[in-house]
Amino acid sequence: MKIFPIISILFPILLLTACDDDPRSGSEYNGFYQVTVYQERASCGDGEAWLDTDPVEPYFKLEAQSFFGTPIIGWISCDGSTADTCDDDTIDLMNTFSRKDGVWQQYMTTSSGSGGTCWLTWRQGLPALTETGLTITVTHREAEITLEAGEECDTELVDKYWNQMDCVGMSRLEATRL
């Protein structure tokens, strides 16, 4: 018996197994939700009042999934007040949660540049389960920086220029699990 054919069969299985995290990871958030409160404020300071606004999307569904072996909590848009109005095939990547530093969060950084100027943005949404559903608090930060010699405008600069990034707003939603 040759060892090569056995290894050629076992190696792909080992790779697939190594990439597949716990499929239940994040399942505590699974469900269909109705937004009951949506608020915004123009800064991160605790002194700034939250202003009630109408939610852009009053219903959504969260579903623990795997994205190429990485656990995510997919955000699925819904058109109405029943779960059958949700588009199960389309995940809204902007609102989908992944684990970063061991914490479920919506996370996105962007960069764009022209000449020696770089515009950086950072967005983070943190979910918290409640007795009746969940809350999600989202913080937005941005900065316009002047690049140093040899520096290229890239999202990796967010960490370097974090202290220069201003909070430009926050939003918070409370949702009831239906």
Secondary structure as the mmCIF struct_conf table of DSSP 4:
data_model
#
loop_
_struct_conf.conf_type_id
_struct_conf.id
_struct_conf.beg_label_comp_id
_struct_conf.beg_label_asym_id
_struct_conf.beg_label_seq_id
_struct_conf.end_label_comp_id
_struct_conf.end_label_asym_id
_struct_conf.end_label_seq_id
HELX_RH_AL_P HELX_RH_AL_P1 ILE A 3 CYS A 19
TURN_TY1_P TURN_TY1_P1 PRO A 23 GLY A 26
HELX_RH_3T_P HELX_RH_3T_P1 SER A 27 TYR A 29
STRN STRN1 GLY A 31 ARG A 41
BEND BEND1 ALA A 42 CYS A 44
TURN_TY1_P TURN_TY1_P2 ASP A 46 GLY A 47
BEND BEND2 GLU A 48 GLU A 48
HELX_LH_PP_P HELX_LH_PP_P1 ALA A 49 TRP A 50
STRN STRN2 LEU A 51 ASP A 52
BEND BEND3 VAL A 56 VAL A 56
BEND BEND4 PRO A 58 PRO A 58
STRN STRN3 TYR A 59 PHE A 67
TURN_TY1_P TURN_TY1_P3 PHE A 68 GLY A 69
STRN STRN4 THR A 70 SER A 77
STRN STRN5 CYS A 78 CYS A 78
BEND BEND5 ASP A 79 THR A 82
HELX_RH_3T_P HELX_RH_3T_P2 ALA A 83 THR A 85
STRN STRN6 CYS A 86 CYS A 86
TURN_TY1_P TURN_TY1_P4 ASP A 88 ASP A 89
TURN_TY1_P TURN_TY1_P5 LEU A 93 ASN A 95
STRN STRN7 PHE A 97 LYS A 100
TURN_TY1_P TURN_TY1_P6 ASP A 101 GLY A 102
STRN STRN8 VAL A 103 SER A 114
TURN_TY1_P TURN_TY1_P7 GLY A 115 GLY A 116
STRN STRN9 THR A 117 LEU A 129
BEND BEND6 GLU A 131 THR A 132
STRN STRN10 GLY A 133 THR A 146
HELX_LH_PP_P HELX_LH_PP_P2 LEU A 147 GLU A 148
TURN_TY1_P TURN_TY1_P8 ALA A 149 GLY A 150
TURN_TY1_P TURN_TY1_P9 THR A 155 GLU A 156
HELX_RH_AL_P HELX_RH_AL_P2 LEU A 157 LYS A 160
TURN_TY1_P TURN_TY1_P10 TYR A 161 TYR A 161
HELX_RH_3T_P HELX_RH_3T_P3 TRP A 162 GLN A 164
HELX_LH_PP_P HELX_LH_PP_P3 MET A 165 MET A 165
STRN STRN11 ASP A 166 ARG A 177
#
